[in-house]
Amino acid sequence: MRQRIEPAEPIDKDLYELEPEEHADIEKLPASLDAALEALEADHDFLLEGDVFTDDLLSTWIDYKRINEIEPIRQRPHPHEFEMYFTL
């Protein structure tokens, strides 16, 4: 709001049927929690304004998410992997 950035125009097309060039022009959100945390680390100055959050709080929260959510998932097989290899 402060930067007066206008949202993109709505896309009135079937996103699954777009041409690759047209699909590449659409801005996308991070596809995973890890990518979202990387984006937050790269751009979080807006959260520091007004002394609502501190750098220490944000880095602690990001570390917590990585240690307690991302790493445990990486250390275990995905259900699809389990389905693929369990019967071998």
Gaussian input, Z-matrix of N, CA and C with variables (Angstrom, degrees):
# hf/3-21g

backbone

0 1
 N
 C     1     B1
 C     2     B2     1     A1
 N     3     B3     2     A2     1     D1
 C     4     B4     3     A3     2     D2
 C     5     B5     4     A4     3     D3
 N     6     B6     5     A5     4     D4
 C     7     B7     6     A6     5     D5
 C     8     B8     7     A7     6     D6
 N     9     B9     8     A8     7     D7
 C    10    B10     9     A9     8     D8
 C    11    B11    10    A10     9     D9
 N    12    B12    11    A11    10    D10
 C    13    B13    12    A12    11    D11
 C    14    B14    13    A13    12    D12
 N    15    B15    14    A14    13    D13
 C    16    B16    15    A15    14    D14
 C    17    B17    16    A16    15    D15
 N    18    B18    17    A17    16    D16
 C    19    B19    18    A18    17    D17
 C    20    B20    19    A19    18    D18
 N    21    B21    20    A20    19    D19
 C    22    B22    21    A21    20    D20
 C    23    B23    22    A22    21    D21
 N    24    B24    23    A23    22    D22
 C    25    B25    24    A24    23    D23
 C    26    B26    25    A25    24    D24
 N    27    B27    26    A26    25    D25
 C    28    B28    27    A27    26    D26
 C    29    B29    28    A28    27    D27
 N    30    B30    29    A29    28    D28
 C    31    B31    30    A30    29    D29
 C    32    B32    31    A31    30    D30
 N    33    B33    32    A32    31    D31
 C    34    B34    33    A33    32    D32
 C    35    B35    34    A34    33    D33
 N    36    B36    35    A35    34    D34
 C    37    B37    36    A36    35    D35
 C    38    B38    37    A37    36    D36
 N    39    B39    38    A38    37    D37
 C    40    B40    39    A39    38    D38
 C    41    B41    40    A40    39    D39
 N    42    B42    41    A41    40    D40
 C    43    B43    42    A42    41    D41
 C    44    B44    43    A43    42    D42
 N    45    B45    44    A44    43    D43
 C    46    B46    45    A45    44    D44
 C    47    B47    46    A46    45    D45
 N    48    B48    47    A47    46    D46
 C    49    B49    48    A48    47    D47
 C    50    B50    49    A49    48    D48
 N    51    B51    50    A50    49    D49
 C    52    B52    51    A51    50    D50
 C    53    B53    52    A52    51    D51
 N    54    B54    53    A53    52    D52
 C    55    B55    54    A54    53    D53
 C    56    B56    55    A55    54    D54
 N    57    B57    56    A56    55    D55
 C    58    B58    57    A57    56    D56
 C    59    B59    58    A58    57    D57
 N    60    B60    59    A59    58    D58
 C    61    B61    60    A60    59    D59
 C    62    B62    61    A61    60    D60
 N    63    B63    62    A62    61    D61
 C    64    B64    63    A63    62    D62
 C    65    B65    64    A64    63    D63
 N    66    B66    65    A65    64    D64
 C    67    B67    66    A66    65    D65
 C    68    B68    67    A67    66    D66
 N    69    B69    68    A68    67    D67
 C    70    B70    69    A69    68    D68
 C    71    B71    70    A70    69    D69
 N    72    B72    71    A71    70    D70
 C    73    B73    72    A72    71    D71
 C    74    B74    73    A73    72    D72
 N    75    B75    74    A74    73    D73
 C    76    B76    75    A75    74    D74
 C    77    B77    76    A76    75    D75
 N    78    B78    77    A77    76    D76
 C    79    B79    78    A78    77    D77
 C    80    B80    79    A79    78    D78
 N    81    B81    80    A80    79    D79
 C    82    B82    81    A81    80    D80
 C    83    B83    82    A82    81    D81
 N    84    B84    83    A83    82    D82
 C    85    B85    84    A84    83    D83
 C    86    B86    85    A85    84    D84
 N    87    B87    86    A86    85    D85
 C    88    B88    87    A87    86    D86
 C    89    B89    88    A88    87    D87
 N    90    B90    89    A89    88    D88
 C    91    B91    90    A90    89    D89
 C    92    B92    91    A91    90    D90
 N    93    B93    92    A92    91    D91
 C    94    B94    93    A93    92    D92
 C    95    B95    94    A94    93    D93
 N    96    B96    95    A95    94    D94
 C    97    B97    96    A96    95    D95
 C    98    B98    97    A97    96    D96
 N    99    B99    98    A98    97    D97
 C   100   B100    99    A99    98    D98
 C   101   B101   100   A100    99    D99
 N   102   B102   101   A101   100   D100
 C   103   B103   102   A102   101   D101
 C   104   B104   103   A103   102   D102
 N   105   B105   104   A104   103   D103
 C   106   B106   105   A105   104   D104
 C   107   B107   106   A106   105   D105
 N   108   B108   107   A107   106   D106
 C   109   B109   108   A108   107   D107
 C   110   B110   109   A109   108   D108
 N   111   B111   110   A110   109   D109
 C   112   B112   111   A111   110   D110
 C   113   B113   112   A112   111   D111
 N   114   B114   113   A113   112   D112
 C   115   B115   114   A114   113   D113
 C   116   B116   115   A115   114   D114
 N   117   B117   116   A116   115   D115
 C   118   B118   117   A117   116   D116
 C   119   B119   118   A118   117   D117
 N   120   B120   119   A119   118   D118
 C   121   B121   120   A120   119   D119
 C   122   B122   121   A121   120   D120
 N   123   B123   122   A122   121   D121
 C   124   B124   123   A123   122   D122
 C   125   B125   124   A124   123   D123
 N   126   B126   125   A125   124   D124
 C   127   B127   126   A126   125   D125
 C   128   B128   127   A127   126   D126
 N   129   B129   128   A128   127   D127
 C   130   B130   129   A129   128   D128
 C   131   B131   130   A130   129   D129
 N   132   B132   131   A131   130   D130
 C   133   B133   132   A132   131   D131
 C   134   B134   133   A133   132   D132
 N   135   B135   134   A134   133   D133
 C   136   B136   135   A135   134   D134
 C   137   B137   136   A136   135   D135
 N   138   B138   137   A137   136   D136
 C   139   B139   138   A138   137   D137
 C   140   B140   139   A139   138   D138
 N   141   B141   140   A140   139   D139
 C   142   B142   141   A141   140   D140
 C   143   B143   142   A142   141   D141
 N   144   B144   143   A143   142   D142
 C   145   B145   144   A144   143   D143
 C   146   B146   145   A145   144   D144
 N   147   B147   146   A146   145   D145
 C   148   B148   147   A147   146   D146
 C   149   B149   148   A148   147   D147
 N   150   B150   149   A149   148   D148
 C   151   B151   150   A150   149   D149
 C   152   B152   151   A151   150   D150
 N   153   B153   152   A152   151   D151
 C   154   B154   153   A153   152   D152
 C   155   B155   154   A154   153   D153
 N   156   B156   155   A155   154   D154
 C   157   B157   156   A156   155   D155
 C   158   B158   157   A157   156   D156
 N   159   B159   158   A158   157   D157
 C   160   B160   159   A159   158   D158
 C   161   B161   160   A160   159   D159
 N   162   B162   161   A161   160   D160
 C   163   B163   162   A162   161   D161
 C   164   B164   163   A163   162   D162
 N   165   B165   164   A164   163   D163
 C   166   B166   165   A165   164   D164
 C   167   B167   166   A166   165   D165
 N   168   B168   167   A167   166   D166
 C   169   B169   168   A168   167   D167
 C   170   B170   169   A169   168   D168
 N   171   B171   170   A170   169   D169
 C   172   B172   171   A171   170   D170
 C   173   B173   172   A172   171   D171
 N   174   B174   173   A173   172   D172
 C   175   B175   174   A174   173   D173
 C   176   B176   175   A175   174   D174
 N   177   B177   176   A176   175   D175
 C   178   B178   177   A177   176   D176
 C   179   B179   178   A178   177   D177
 N   180   B180   179   A179   178   D178
 C   181   B181   180   A180   179   D179
 C   182   B182   181   A181   180   D180
 N   183   B183   182   A182   181   D181
 C   184   B184   183   A183   182   D182
 C   185   B185   184   A184   183   D183
 N   186   B186   185   A185   184   D184
 C   187   B187   186   A186   185   D185
 C   188   B188   187   A187   186   D186
 N   189   B189   188   A188   187   D187
 C   190   B190   189   A189   188   D188
 C   191   B191   190   A190   189   D189
 N   192   B192   191   A191   190   D190
 C   193   B193   192   A192   191   D191
 C   194   B194   193   A193   192   D192
 N   195   B195   194   A194   193   D193
 C   196   B196   195   A195   194   D194
 C   197   B197   196   A196   195   D195
 N   198   B198   197   A197   196   D196
 C   199   B199   198   A198   197   D197
 C   200   B200   199   A199   198   D198
 N   201   B201   200   A200   199   D199
 C   202   B202   201   A201   200   D200
 C   203   B203   202   A202   201   D201
 N   204   B204   203   A203   202   D202
 C   205   B205   204   A204   203   D203
 C   206   B206   205   A205   204   D204
 N   207   B207   206   A206   205   D205
 C   208   B208   207   A207   206   D206
 C   209   B209   208   A208   207   D207
 N   210   B210   209   A209   208   D208
 C   211   B211   210   A210   209   D209
 C   212   B212   211   A211   210   D210
 N   213   B213   212   A212   211   D211
 C   214   B214   213   A213   212   D212
 C   215   B215   214   A214   213   D213
 N   216   B216   215   A215   214   D214
 C   217   B217   216   A216   215   D215
 C   218   B218   217   A217   216   D216
 N   219   B219   218   A218   217   D217
 C   220   B220   219   A219   218   D218
 C   221   B221   220   A220   219   D219
 N   222   B222   221   A221   220   D220
 C   223   B223   222   A222   221   D221
 C   224   B224   223   A223   222   D222
 N   225   B225   224   A224   223   D223
 C   226   B226   225   A225   224   D224
 C   227   B227   226   A226   225   D225
 N   228   B228   227   A227   226   D226
 C   229   B229   228   A228   227   D227
 C   230   B230   229   A229   228   D228
 N   231   B231   230   A230   229   D229
 C   232   B232   231   A231   230   D230
 C   233   B233   232   A232   231   D231
 N   234   B234   233   A233   232   D232
 C   235   B235   234   A234   233   D233
 C   236   B236   235   A235   234   D234
 N   237   B237   236   A236   235   D235
 C   238   B238   237   A237   236   D236
 C   239   B239   238   A238   237   D237
 N   240   B240   239   A239   238   D238
 C   241   B241   240   A240   239   D239
 C   242   B242   241   A241   240   D240
 N   243   B243   242   A242   241   D241
 C   244   B244   243   A243   242   D242
 C   245   B245   244   A244   243   D243
 N   246   B246   245   A245   244   D244
 C   247   B247   246   A246   245   D245
 C   248   B248   247   A247   246   D246
 N   249   B249   248   A248   247   D247
 C   250   B250   249   A249   248   D248
 C   251   B251   250   A250   249   D249
 N   252   B252   251   A251   250   D250
 C   253   B253   252   A252   251   D251
 C   254   B254   253   A253   252   D252
 N   255   B255   254   A254   253   D253
 C   256   B256   255   A255   254   D254
 C   257   B257   256   A256   255   D255
 N   258   B258   257   A257   256   D256
 C   259   B259   258   A258   257   D257
 C   260   B260   259   A259   258   D258
 N   261   B261   260   A260   259   D259
 C   262   B262   261   A261   260   D260
 C   263   B263   262   A262   261   D261

   B1=1.4456
   B2=1.5149
   B3=1.3284
   B4=1.4564
   B5=1.5292
   B6=1.3365
   B7=1.4648
   B8=1.5230
   B9=1.3108
   B10=1.4572
   B11=1.5344
   B12=1.3199
   B13=1.4549
   B14=1.5247
   B15=1.2988
   B16=1.4543
   B17=1.5301
   B18=1.3228
   B19=1.4647
   B20=1.5288
   B21=1.3050
   B22=1.4646
   B23=1.5243
   B24=1.3067
   B25=1.4609
   B26=1.5275
   B27=1.3291
   B28=1.4703
   B29=1.5275
   B30=1.3124
   B31=1.4574
   B32=1.5204
   B33=1.2861
   B34=1.4573
   B35=1.5255
   B36=1.3619
   B37=1.4582
   B38=1.5206
   B39=1.3127
   B40=1.4550
   B41=1.5261
   B42=1.3252
   B43=1.4615
   B44=1.5170
   B45=1.3249
   B46=1.4594
   B47=1.5324
   B48=1.3124
   B49=1.4568
   B50=1.5277
   B51=1.3246
   B52=1.4600
   B53=1.5192
   B54=1.3197
   B55=1.4668
   B56=1.5312
   B57=1.3370
   B58=1.4705
   B59=1.5317
   B60=1.3284
   B61=1.4696
   B62=1.5247
   B63=1.3321
   B64=1.4605
   B65=1.5323
   B66=1.3222
   B67=1.4652
   B68=1.5321
   B69=1.3154
   B70=1.4724
   B71=1.5317
   B72=1.3246
   B73=1.4712
   B74=1.5238
   B75=1.3280
   B76=1.4602
   B77=1.5269
   B78=1.3296
   B79=1.4620
   B80=1.5313
   B81=1.3278
   B82=1.4578
   B83=1.5212
   B84=1.3195
   B85=1.4571
   B86=1.5168
   B87=1.3320
   B88=1.4637
   B89=1.5290
   B90=1.3217
   B91=1.4614
   B92=1.5221
   B93=1.3150
   B94=1.4584
   B95=1.5238
   B96=1.3261
   B97=1.4627
   B98=1.5238
   B99=1.3331
   B100=1.4574
   B101=1.5321
   B102=1.3196
   B103=1.4686
   B104=1.5284
   B105=1.3245
   B106=1.4671
   B107=1.5257
   B108=1.3283
   B109=1.4660
   B110=1.5239
   B111=1.3292
   B112=1.4696
   B113=1.5248
   B114=1.3246
   B115=1.4631
   B116=1.5269
   B117=1.3248
   B118=1.4614
   B119=1.5217
   B120=1.3312
   B121=1.4676
   B122=1.5236
   B123=1.3162
   B124=1.4610
   B125=1.5250
   B126=1.3254
   B127=1.4636
   B128=1.5224
   B129=1.3351
   B130=1.4609
   B131=1.5306
   B132=1.3235
   B133=1.4695
   B134=1.5233
   B135=1.3243
   B136=1.4649
   B137=1.5284
   B138=1.3287
   B139=1.4731
   B140=1.5255
   B141=1.3163
   B142=1.4677
   B143=1.5244
   B144=1.3144
   B145=1.4702
   B146=1.5217
   B147=1.3053
   B148=1.4573
   B149=1.5203
   B150=1.3308
   B151=1.4709
   B152=1.5323
   B153=1.3195
   B154=1.4604
   B155=1.5162
   B156=1.3398
   B157=1.4558
   B158=1.5175
   B159=1.3232
   B160=1.4579
   B161=1.5250
   B162=1.3444
   B163=1.4714
   B164=1.5179
   B165=1.3248
   B166=1.4624
   B167=1.5308
   B168=1.3138
   B169=1.4646
   B170=1.5238
   B171=1.3310
   B172=1.4636
   B173=1.5235
   B174=1.3252
   B175=1.4707
   B176=1.5260
   B177=1.3356
   B178=1.4647
   B179=1.5198
   B180=1.3246
   B181=1.4609
   B182=1.5214
   B183=1.3431
   B184=1.4683
   B185=1.5258
   B186=1.3335
   B187=1.4698
   B188=1.5233
   B189=1.3208
   B190=1.4583
   B191=1.5285
   B192=1.3317
   B193=1.4644
   B194=1.5282
   B195=1.3301
   B196=1.4712
   B197=1.5254
   B198=1.3195
   B199=1.4636
   B200=1.5181
   B201=1.3252
   B202=1.4550
   B203=1.5275
   B204=1.3214
   B205=1.4566
   B206=1.5241
   B207=1.3208
   B208=1.4602
   B209=1.5292
   B210=1.3224
   B211=1.4701
   B212=1.5261
   B213=1.3319
   B214=1.4734
   B215=1.5290
   B216=1.3056
   B217=1.4638
   B218=1.5238
   B219=1.3293
   B220=1.4687
   B221=1.5269
   B222=1.3202
   B223=1.4583
   B224=1.5284
   B225=1.3059
   B226=1.4583
   B227=1.5149
   B228=1.3306
   B229=1.4633
   B230=1.5306
   B231=1.2818
   B232=1.4595
   B233=1.5304
   B234=1.3210
   B235=1.4718
   B236=1.5302
   B237=1.3086
   B238=1.4620
   B239=1.5320
   B240=1.3276
   B241=1.4701
   B242=1.5234
   B243=1.3021
   B244=1.4621
   B245=1.5300
   B246=1.3150
   B247=1.4672
   B248=1.5332
   B249=1.3196
   B250=1.4587
   B251=1.5426
   B252=1.3307
   B253=1.4625
   B254=1.5224
   B255=1.2995
   B256=1.4607
   B257=1.5289
   B258=1.3085
   B259=1.4610
   B260=1.5209
   B261=1.3186
   B262=1.4751
   B263=1.4982
   A1=110.07
   A2=115.55
   A3=119.33
   A4=110.51
   A5=116.63
   A6=120.32
   A7=111.88
   A8=116.53
   A9=122.55
   A10=112.17
   A11=115.01
   A12=120.51
   A13=108.15
   A14=115.46
   A15=120.64
   A16=109.12
   A17=117.15
   A18=118.63
   A19=110.29
   A20=114.91
   A21=120.13
   A22=109.86
   A23=114.87
   A24=120.16
   A25=108.93
   A26=117.64
   A27=119.11
   A28=110.49
   A29=115.12
   A30=120.77
   A31=107.30
   A32=115.24
   A33=120.74
   A34=110.57
   A35=115.12
   A36=121.58
   A37=108.34
   A38=115.50
   A39=120.52
   A40=108.19
   A41=117.20
   A42=121.40
   A43=112.73
   A44=117.13
   A45=120.63
   A46=112.20
   A47=116.83
   A48=120.00
   A49=112.81
   A50=117.74
   A51=120.66
   A52=110.48
   A53=114.94
   A54=120.61
   A55=108.32
   A56=118.04
   A57=120.30
   A58=113.45
   A59=117.45
   A60=120.11
   A61=111.13
   A62=114.94
   A63=120.24
   A64=110.23
   A65=115.72
   A66=120.91
   A67=110.72
   A68=116.90
   A69=121.56
   A70=111.46
   A71=117.63
   A72=121.28
   A73=113.24
   A74=117.54
   A75=120.78
   A76=109.21
   A77=115.98
   A78=120.67
   A79=108.92
   A80=115.58
   A81=120.43
   A82=111.29
   A83=115.15
   A84=121.56
   A85=109.61
   A86=117.96
   A87=119.60
   A88=110.76
   A89=116.18
   A90=121.17
   A91=113.17
   A92=117.95
   A93=120.25
   A94=109.32
   A95=115.19
   A96=119.49
   A97=110.15
   A98=116.89
   A99=120.51
   A100=110.78
   A101=117.47
   A102=121.11
   A103=110.97
   A104=117.26
   A105=120.65
   A106=110.80
   A107=116.76
   A108=119.90
   A109=111.08
   A110=116.95
   A111=119.85
   A112=110.36
   A113=117.30
   A114=121.01
   A115=110.47
   A116=116.88
   A117=120.57
   A118=111.16
   A119=116.78
   A120=119.61
   A121=111.34
   A122=116.73
   A123=121.26
   A124=112.69
   A125=117.44
   A126=120.26
   A127=110.27
   A128=115.50
   A129=119.05
   A130=112.85
   A131=116.43
   A132=119.82
   A133=112.22
   A134=116.83
   A135=120.42
   A136=111.37
   A137=117.38
   A138=120.09
   A139=112.35
   A140=116.76
   A141=120.80
   A142=112.12
   A143=117.05
   A144=120.55
   A145=110.49
   A146=116.12
   A147=121.44
   A148=113.14
   A149=116.95
   A150=122.49
   A151=112.83
   A152=116.75
   A153=120.17
   A154=109.32
   A155=116.57
   A156=122.56
   A157=108.85
   A158=116.38
   A159=121.36
   A160=108.52
   A161=115.30
   A162=119.78
   A163=110.85
   A164=115.83
   A165=120.51
   A166=111.26
   A167=117.05
   A168=120.43
   A169=110.96
   A170=117.20
   A171=120.55
   A172=111.88
   A173=117.67
   A174=119.37
   A175=110.85
   A176=117.83
   A177=120.96
   A178=110.54
   A179=117.53
   A180=121.48
   A181=110.68
   A182=117.16
   A183=121.51
   A184=110.08
   A185=117.54
   A186=121.13
   A187=111.02
   A188=116.98
   A189=120.99
   A190=110.71
   A191=116.50
   A192=120.81
   A193=110.95
   A194=116.50
   A195=119.46
   A196=111.60
   A197=116.62
   A198=120.60
   A199=111.81
   A200=117.98
   A201=121.42
   A202=115.47
   A203=117.71
   A204=119.33
   A205=112.91
   A206=117.69
   A207=119.71
   A208=111.51
   A209=117.67
   A210=120.51
   A211=113.16
   A212=120.30
   A213=118.39
   A214=113.05
   A215=117.57
   A216=120.16
   A217=110.49
   A218=117.11
   A219=120.54
   A220=111.91
   A221=117.88
   A222=121.84
   A223=113.03
   A224=117.47
   A225=120.91
   A226=110.05
   A227=116.65
   A228=117.93
   A229=110.94
   A230=114.16
   A231=120.95
   A232=107.48
   A233=119.07
   A234=120.10
   A235=113.03
   A236=116.92
   A237=119.32
   A238=110.92
   A239=117.24
   A240=120.04
   A241=110.29
   A242=116.08
   A243=120.38
   A244=110.25
   A245=115.92
   A246=120.84
   A247=110.74
   A248=117.33
   A249=121.40
   A250=112.27
   A251=117.57
   A252=120.18
   A253=115.21
   A254=118.76
   A255=120.18
   A256=112.36
   A257=116.08
   A258=119.54
   A259=113.67
   A260=119.21
   A261=121.43
   A262=112.25
   D1=-40.85
   D2=-177.76
   D3=-63.92
   D4=-37.14
   D5=-178.11
   D6=-86.92
   D7=-3.09
   D8=178.38
   D9=55.65
   D10=42.54
   D11=177.15
   D12=-82.90
   D13=125.98
   D14=179.53
   D15=-85.37
   D16=141.55
   D17=176.44
   D18=-65.98
   D19=156.33
   D20=178.79
   D21=-65.22
   D22=156.72
   D23=176.78
   D24=-64.84
   D25=145.59
   D26=177.84
   D27=-64.28
   D28=147.55
   D29=178.63
   D30=-98.14
   D31=115.19
   D32=-175.40
   D33=-101.58
   D34=47.27
   D35=-178.89
   D36=-137.93
   D37=162.16
   D38=174.43
   D39=-74.67
   D40=112.24
   D41=-175.65
   D42=-62.40
   D43=-26.52
   D44=-179.08
   D45=-76.92
   D46=-13.46
   D47=-178.04
   D48=-111.93
   D49=14.13
   D50=179.03
   D51=-74.00
   D52=150.72
   D53=172.24
   D54=-67.84
   D55=150.39
   D56=-178.26
   D57=-54.93
   D58=-38.26
   D59=-179.83
   D60=-65.30
   D61=-40.47
   D62=-179.16
   D63=-70.59
   D64=-38.02
   D65=178.80
   D66=-65.25
   D67=-36.88
   D68=-178.95
   D69=-65.66
   D70=-25.80
   D71=-178.65
   D72=-78.30
   D73=-11.55
   D74=-177.88
   D75=-85.64
   D76=126.76
   D77=178.81
   D78=-70.16
   D79=134.12
   D80=-175.40
   D81=-118.83
   D82=153.38
   D83=175.03
   D84=-82.28
   D85=161.68
   D86=175.95
   D87=-57.08
   D88=143.03
   D89=-174.28
   D90=-89.84
   D91=-7.80
   D92=-178.64
   D93=-146.66
   D94=165.41
   D95=176.55
   D96=-62.30
   D97=-39.58
   D98=179.68
   D99=-61.02
   D100=-44.59
   D101=178.56
   D102=-65.56
   D103=-37.05
   D104=178.24
   D105=-65.63
   D106=-39.66
   D107=178.28
   D108=-67.65
   D109=-37.16
   D110=176.03
   D111=-63.09
   D112=-41.64
   D113=178.41
   D114=-65.11
   D115=-38.76
   D116=177.90
   D117=-65.01
   D118=-41.54
   D119=177.35
   D120=-62.00
   D121=-38.99
   D122=-177.53
   D123=-73.32
   D124=-28.44
   D125=-174.75
   D126=-145.31
   D127=89.00
   D128=178.28
   D129=-134.15
   D130=13.02
   D131=-178.80
   D132=-58.51
   D133=-34.01
   D134=-179.13
   D135=-63.85
   D136=-25.56
   D137=178.67
   D138=-80.03
   D139=-17.70
   D140=-179.77
   D141=-84.92
   D142=-16.50
   D143=-178.36
   D144=-67.79
   D145=141.62
   D146=177.76
   D147=77.35
   D148=9.08
   D149=178.22
   D150=54.77
   D151=34.53
   D152=176.22
   D153=-79.66
   D154=-47.46
   D155=177.19
   D156=-117.31
   D157=157.35
   D158=175.26
   D159=-116.10
   D160=161.05
   D161=175.33
   D162=-56.86
   D163=-41.00
   D164=-178.88
   D165=-63.23
   D166=-43.52
   D167=178.55
   D168=-62.04
   D169=-46.05
   D170=-179.11
   D171=-64.34
   D172=-43.90
   D173=179.98
   D174=-67.40
   D175=-35.98
   D176=176.54
   D177=-65.04
   D178=-42.60
   D179=-179.87
   D180=-65.31
   D181=-42.51
   D182=179.06
   D183=-64.01
   D184=-44.50
   D185=177.12
   D186=-60.78
   D187=-42.52
   D188=179.16
   D189=-59.67
   D190=-47.35
   D191=-179.45
   D192=-60.87
   D193=-40.82
   D194=-179.95
   D195=-67.58
   D196=-44.40
   D197=-176.73
   D198=-71.92
   D199=-42.06
   D200=-171.45
   D201=-97.90
   D202=-12.25
   D203=-179.50
   D204=-123.25
   D205=-47.33
   D206=-176.16
   D207=-76.65
   D208=-50.23
   D209=-177.03
   D210=-61.76
   D211=-44.87
   D212=178.09
   D213=-59.17
   D214=-35.12
   D215=178.57
   D216=-70.45
   D217=-39.27
   D218=178.41
   D219=-65.22
   D220=-27.83
   D221=-176.24
   D222=-84.40
   D223=-4.41
   D224=-178.01
   D225=-122.22
   D226=152.61
   D227=178.29
   D228=-69.34
   D229=145.36
   D230=174.48
   D231=-70.50
   D232=148.00
   D233=178.33
   D234=-52.50
   D235=-35.94
   D236=178.55
   D237=-67.01
   D238=-40.97
   D239=176.29
   D240=-61.83
   D241=-42.78
   D242=179.19
   D243=-59.71
   D244=-44.70
   D245=179.80
   D246=-63.71
   D247=-39.28
   D248=-177.34
   D249=-68.85
   D250=-40.09
   D251=-169.03
   D252=-108.68
   D253=-13.99
   D254=-175.19
   D255=-65.40
   D256=-32.73
   D257=-177.19
   D258=-84.05
   D259=-3.38
   D260=-179.37
   D261=-69.52

